[in-house]
């Protein structure tokens, strides 16, 4: 039986990603961004959770997943190459210089090593990072190294937090792409999701004990408070220690107790069908809304600044649901024509 709470959480996580890239104004926007940093780790955990198949082999499932993500990536990359060219052309920017930059060896190296797609659209890094995670997991399963891989989770998390946060207290510095990549951000949470799935039956034995439910709620609350403290002392960042604590406790809570909650069906369906597409398409919808606001002369209006993140999310949901409806209608017609 499908855990609808995970689908509902995916819809919320997709919304939080939008609020990271299209933020509310002032300190409110910064605080929401701090809390929203849980979203990408959550998506990696979801991918790892559903990558665990008891009694199945890696050869059976993982290649098809890699192929699916590859198709999504190439379609998304092609779309944003065309979209970015159009946006730069309309803005009067030098498109020729941008096209040269695309094939610069340093950018290609950063893409290969760190999954960086900043020269096109930065948010697309998630797709090649996920492909790398599946590829690594393929060999982990093939060579029966799952237990050893699980032992690497705290090491990868420690290295992620060292590079993203703690090294600065000792005068160190790492570029964002040197920790926001498949290895540190990706594999640490991907393997955590997979491990939770493997041991969820043993964990579920404790679900009726009061300390488990209250412990997870306390962990989520502590993670949120810690994130706020880290932001207060450190300032804006890509990820915080509190985010890691909060998202792992939240994920466990959804697995153990989420089935008991009656989430709104629209939220569940949005997460199940559209979360990934919302993640991919929202920057384009943000660009479109920006052009419309400039044309209407409201781009500097304070009310617009507060409404913009919500409008981008709603516009993206409407767009992807429309695309899905048209695709489903086209597939149905093709099937009917084939049967005739």
C-alpha positions in Angstrom: 0.0 0.0 0.0 1.4 3.4 -1.1 2.4 5.7 1.7 0.5 8.9 0.7 2.3 11.0 3.3 5.5 10.7 1.2 3.6 12.0 -1.8 2.2 14.9 0.2 5.6 15.7 1.5 7.0 15.7 -2.0 4.5 18.4 -3.0 5.6 20.5 0.0 9.3 19.9 -0.8 8.7 21.0 -4.4 7.0 24.2 -3.1 10.0 24.8 -0.7 12.4 24.5 -3.7 10.4 27.2 -5.4 10.7 29.4 -2.3 14.5 28.9 -2.3 14.9 30.1 -5.8 12.0 32.7 -5.8 12.2 33.9 -2.2 9.9 36.2 -0.2 11.4 39.6 0.7 13.4 40.5 3.8 14.2 38.4 6.8 11.0 36.4 6.3 12.3 35.2 3.0 15.7 34.3 4.5 14.1 32.3 7.3 11.9 30.4 4.9 15.0 29.6 2.8 16.8 28.3 5.8 13.9 25.8 6.6 13.5 25.0 2.9 17.1 23.7 2.7 15.6 20.3 3.8 13.9 19.9 0.4 16.7 18.7 -1.8 18.0 16.2 0.8 14.4 14.9 1.1 14.3 14.3 -2.6 17.5 12.3 -2.5 16.1 10.3 0.4 12.9 9.6 -1.5 15.0 8.3 -4.5 17.1 6.1 -2.2 14.0 4.8 -0.4 12.3 3.7 -3.5 15.6 2.3 -4.9 15.5 -0.6 -2.3 13.9 -3.7 -3.7 13.9 -6.8 -1.5 14.5 -9.9 -3.6 15.4 -7.9 -6.7 18.8 -7.4 -8.3 20.4 -4.1 -9.2 20.6 -5.2 -12.8 16.8 -5.5 -12.9 15.9 -2.1 -11.7 18.7 0.5 -11.6 19.5 0.7 -15.4 15.9 1.6 -16.2 15.9 4.3 -13.5 19.2 5.7 -14.9 17.7 5.7 -18.5 14.6 7.5 -17.3 16.6 10.2 -15.5 18.9 10.6 -18.5 15.9 11.2 -20.8 14.6 13.8 -18.3 18.0 15.5 -18.1 18.5 15.7 -21.8 15.0 17.0 -22.4 15.4 19.6 -19.6 18.8 20.6 -20.8 17.6 21.1 -24.3 14.6 23.1 -23.1 16.7 25.4 -20.9 19.4 25.9 -23.6 16.6 27.2 -25.9 14.9 29.1 -23.1 18.1 30.7 -21.8 19.0 31.8 -25.3 15.6 33.4 -25.8 15.8 35.1 -22.4 19.3 36.5 -23.1 18.3 37.6 -26.6 15.2 39.5 -25.3 17.3 41.1 -22.6 19.9 42.3 -25.1 22.7 40.2 -23.7 25.6 38.8 -25.8 24.3 35.3 -26.7 27.4 34.5 -28.7 29.6 34.9 -25.6 27.2 32.7 -23.7 27.3 30.0 -26.3 31.1 30.0 -26.2 30.9 29.7 -22.4 28.8 26.5 -22.7 31.7 24.6 -24.2 34.4 26.1 -22.0 36.6 23.2 -20.7 36.4 24.5 -17.1 32.6 24.3 -17.1 32.7 20.8 -18.7 35.1 19.7 -16.0 32.9 21.1 -13.2 29.9 19.3 -14.7 31.8 16.0 -14.9 33.2 16.2 -11.3 30.6 18.2 -9.4 27.4 18.0 -11.6 27.5 21.7 -11.9 25.0 23.1 -14.5 25.3 26.7 -13.5 26.2 27.9 -17.0 22.7 26.7 -18.2 20.5 26.6 -15.1 21.9 25.7 -11.7 19.0 23.7 -10.4 19.5 21.0 -13.1 22.5 19.7 -11.1 20.1 17.4 -9.3 19.5 15.2 -12.3 23.1 14.3 -13.2 23.8 13.9 -9.4 20.9 11.5 -9.2 22.2 9.5 -12.2 25.6 9.3 -10.4 23.9 8.1 -7.2 22.1 5.3 -9.1 25.3 4.3 -10.9 27.3 4.1 -7.7 24.4 2.1 -6.1 24.4 -0.3 -9.0 27.9 -1.3 -8.2 27.3 -1.3 -4.5 24.5 -3.8 -5.0 26.4 -5.8 -7.7 29.4 -6.2 -5.5 27.3 -6.7 -2.3 28.7 -3.7 -0.5 25.5 -2.4 0.9 26.5 -2.7 4.6 29.8 -1.0 3.9 28.0 1.8 2.0 25.7 2.3 5.0 28.8 2.8 7.2 29.9 5.6 4.8 26.7 7.6 5.6 28.0 9.4 8.7 31.4 10.0 7.0 29.8 11.6 3.9 27.5 13.7 6.1 30.4 14.8 8.2 32.4 15.8 5.1 29.3 17.6 3.7 28.8 19.7 6.8 32.6 20.3 7.1 32.8 21.7 3.6 29.5 23.6 3.8 29.7 25.0 7.3 32.4 24.1 9.9 35.5 24.7 7.8 34.8 28.4 7.9 35.5 28.5 11.6 39.0 27.4 10.8 39.6 29.8 7.9 38.7 27.2 5.2 36.4 27.7 2.2 34.8 25.4 -0.4 32.8 26.5 -3.4 29.2 25.4 -3.3 29.6 22.8 -6.1 32.4 21.1 -4.0 29.8 19.9 -1.5 26.5 20.3 -3.4 27.1 17.3 -5.7 26.3 13.6 -6.0 28.9 12.4 -3.5 28.4 14.6 -0.4 24.8 15.9 -0.7 23.6 13.1 -2.9 24.9 9.8 -1.7 24.7 10.6 2.0 20.9 11.1 1.8 20.3 8.6 -1.0 21.9 5.8 1.1 20.0 7.1 4.2 16.7 6.7 2.4 17.7 3.2 1.2 18.8 2.1 4.7 15.5 3.3 6.2 13.6 1.2 3.7 15.7 -1.9 4.4 15.2 -1.6 8.2 11.8 0.0 8.3 10.1 -3.2 9.6 12.5 -3.4 12.5 12.0 0.3 13.2 8.3 -0.1 12.9 8.3 -2.4 15.9 9.1 0.6 18.0 6.3 2.8 16.6 3.9 2.2 19.4 6.4 3.2 22.0 5.8 6.8 23.2 9.4 7.7 23.2 9.8 7.0 19.5 7.0 9.4 18.4 8.0 12.1 20.8 11.7 11.6 20.1 11.1 12.1 16.3 9.0 15.2 17.0 11.6 16.5 19.4 14.3 15.8 16.7 12.4 17.8 14.1 11.9 20.7 16.5 15.5 20.6 17.5 16.6 20.5 13.9 14.5 23.6 13.0 15.7 25.5 16.1 19.3 24.5 15.3 19.0 25.7 11.7 17.7 29.1 13.0 20.7 29.3 15.4 23.1 28.5 12.7 21.6 31.1 10.4 21.8 33.7 13.2 25.5 33.0 13.8 26.7 32.0 10.3 24.3 33.7 7.9 22.9 32.3 4.6 24.1 28.9 3.5 23.3 26.0 1.3 22.7 23.5 4.1 22.8 23.5 7.9 23.4 20.7 10.4 19.8 21.4 11.7 18.5 20.6 8.2 20.1 17.2 8.3 18.6 16.4 11.7 15.2 17.7 10.8 14.8 15.9 7.5 15.9 12.5 8.7 13.5 12.7 11.7 10.7 14.0 9.4 11.3 11.1 7.0 11.2 8.5 9.8 8.1 10.1 11.2 6.4 10.0 7.8 7.3 6.3 7.4 6.1 5.3 10.8 3.1 7.5 11.4 2.3 9.2 8.1 -0.3 6.6 7.0 -2.5 7.7 9.9 -2.9 11.2 8.6 -5.5 12.1 6.0 -3.7 14.5 3.7 -5.7 16.5 1.2 -6.0 14.5 -2.0 -4.9 17.5 -4.1 -1.6 17.6 -2.2 -1.1 13.9 -2.5 -1.8 13.9 -6.3 0.4 16.9 -6.8 3.3 15.2 -5.1 2.8 11.9 -6.8 2.4 13.2 -10.3 4.0 16.6 -10.5 6.7 17.1 -7.9 9.6 16.3 -10.2 8.2 18.5 -13.0 7.6 21.4 -10.6 11.3 21.1 -9.6 12.4 21.2 -13.3 10.1 23.9 -14.7 9.7 26.5 -12.0 12.7 28.7 -13.0 11.1 29.1 -16.5 7.8 30.0 -14.9 9.6 32.5 -12.7 11.2 34.1 -15.8 7.8 34.2 -17.5 6.1 35.9 -14.5 9.0 38.4 -14.3 8.4 39.4 -18.0 4.7 39.7 -17.4 5.2 41.8 -14.2 7.5 44.2 -16.1 5.0 44.5 -18.9 2.3 45.3 -16.5 4.5 47.8 -14.6 4.2 46.0 -11.2 7.7 44.5 -11.0 8.7 46.9 -8.2 5.4 46.7 -6.3 5.8 45.4 -2.7 2.6 43.3 -2.9 4.0 41.6 -6.0 7.2 40.7 -4.2 5.2 38.9 -1.5 2.9 37.2 -4.0 5.6 36.2 -6.5 6.8 32.9 -4.9 3.2 31.6 -4.5 2.3 32.7 -8.0 5.3 31.0 -9.4 4.4 27.8 -7.6 0.8 28.0 -8.7 1.7 28.8 -12.3 4.1 25.9 -12.4 1.5 23.4 -11.0 -1.1 24.6 -13.5 1.5 24.3 -16.4 2.7 20.8 -15.5 -0.8 19.5 -14.9 -1.8 20.9 -18.3 1.2 19.3 -20.0 0.4 16.0 -18.3 -3.3 16.2 -19.3 -2.4 16.9 -22.9 0.2 14.0 -22.9 -2.3 11.6 -21.4 -4.9 12.6 -24.0 -2.4 12.2 -26.9 -1.3 8.7 -25.6 -4.9 7.6 -25.3 -5.7 8.7 -28.9 -2.6 6.9 -30.2 -3.6 3.7 -28.4 -7.1 4.0 -29.8 -5.8 4.5 -33.3 -3.5 1.5 -32.9 -6.4 -0.7 -31.9 -8.5 0.4 -34.9 
